[in-house]
Amino acid sequence: MQHNTSPMMEDLDKLFPNLPLVNRAPYDAFVQIIFKDVQDYIKVKDDPHYRTVVNPDHANFADGPNTMMSFGWFERHVADGKLV
């Protein structure tokens, strides 16, 4: 989980002084979940514990209507200090 705080946003101004405010994510946290395969994610969502405990609890800490998702993969360009 990545947390965005006001002081960190001030540091963003130092790193990118010309970045328009509109290009900044208005969220206070990001969650990134990595699965080896999308089928693993499907299995998690089908798990009884996920369905009865985890998923219902999501409403207590997330803004469902404004939640955004993105799916993709990672490319490794450097591993152990060497090009791959």
C-alpha distance (Angstrom), angle and dihedral (degrees) to the residues before:
residue distance angle dihedral
M1 . . .
Q2 3.77 . .
H3 3.79 118.5 .
N4 3.79 122.9 -155.8
T5 3.79 115.7 -153.8
S6 3.79 131.8 -176.9
P7 3.84 92.4 -109.0
M8 3.80 89.7 51.9
M9 3.78 90.3 51.8
E10 3.82 88.1 54.0
D11 3.80 88.3 54.5
L12 3.79 87.8 52.1
D13 3.80 87.1 60.1
K14 3.81 88.6 56.2
L15 3.80 93.0 48.7
F16 3.80 96.7 42.6
P17 3.80 108.5 18.5
N18 3.80 93.9 172.3
L19 3.80 97.4 47.5
P20 3.80 107.5 124.4
L21 3.79 115.0 -122.2
V22 3.79 89.2 -124.2
N23 3.84 89.9 66.1
R24 3.80 93.7 59.5
A25 3.78 119.8 97.8
P26 3.82 108.7 -115.1
Y27 3.81 93.0 -148.6
D28 3.78 127.4 111.4
A29 3.81 93.0 -149.4
F30 3.79 142.2 20.4
V31 3.78 126.0 -158.3
Q32 3.77 121.3 -156.7
I33 3.79 119.2 -170.0
I34 3.77 119.2 -172.3
F35 3.79 123.5 -159.9
K36 3.77 126.3 -179.4
D37 3.78 89.4 -132.0
V38 3.82 134.2 10.3
Q39 3.81 87.8 -121.5
D40 3.81 88.1 66.4
Y41 3.80 89.0 58.4
I42 3.79 90.4 49.4
K43 3.82 89.3 52.2
V44 3.80 90.9 51.6
K45 3.79 92.0 51.6
D46 3.82 89.4 50.1
D47 3.81 92.9 50.4
P48 3.85 112.6 111.5
H49 3.83 92.9 -133.9
Y50 3.80 90.7 52.8
R51 3.79 91.8 48.5
T52 3.80 96.7 46.9
V53 3.82 103.3 32.6
V54 3.80 115.3 13.4
N55 3.79 101.9 39.8
P56 3.83 96.4 45.9
D57 3.82 89.8 49.3
H58 3.80 89.5 56.5
A59 3.81 89.6 80.4
N60 3.82 89.8 62.3
F61 3.79 95.0 64.3
A62 3.79 109.0 16.7
D63 3.77 134.5 69.4
G64 3.78 98.3 -130.2
P65 3.81 99.2 -169.5
N66 3.82 90.7 51.6
T67 3.80 97.7 39.2
M68 3.80 112.8 120.0
M69 3.79 126.7 -159.1
S70 3.75 133.7 -162.9
F71 3.78 129.1 -174.4
G72 3.77 128.0 -161.1
W73 3.78 145.5 112.1
F74 3.76 138.4 -94.2
E75 3.78 124.7 -112.0
R76 3.78 117.1 -154.5
H77 3.77 113.6 -143.3
V78 3.81 98.2 159.7
A79 3.82 127.9 29.7
D80 3.79 124.5 173.6
G81 3.81 89.3 -7.5
K82 3.81 94.0 -55.9
L83 3.79 133.0 104.9
V84 3.78 113.1 -106.9
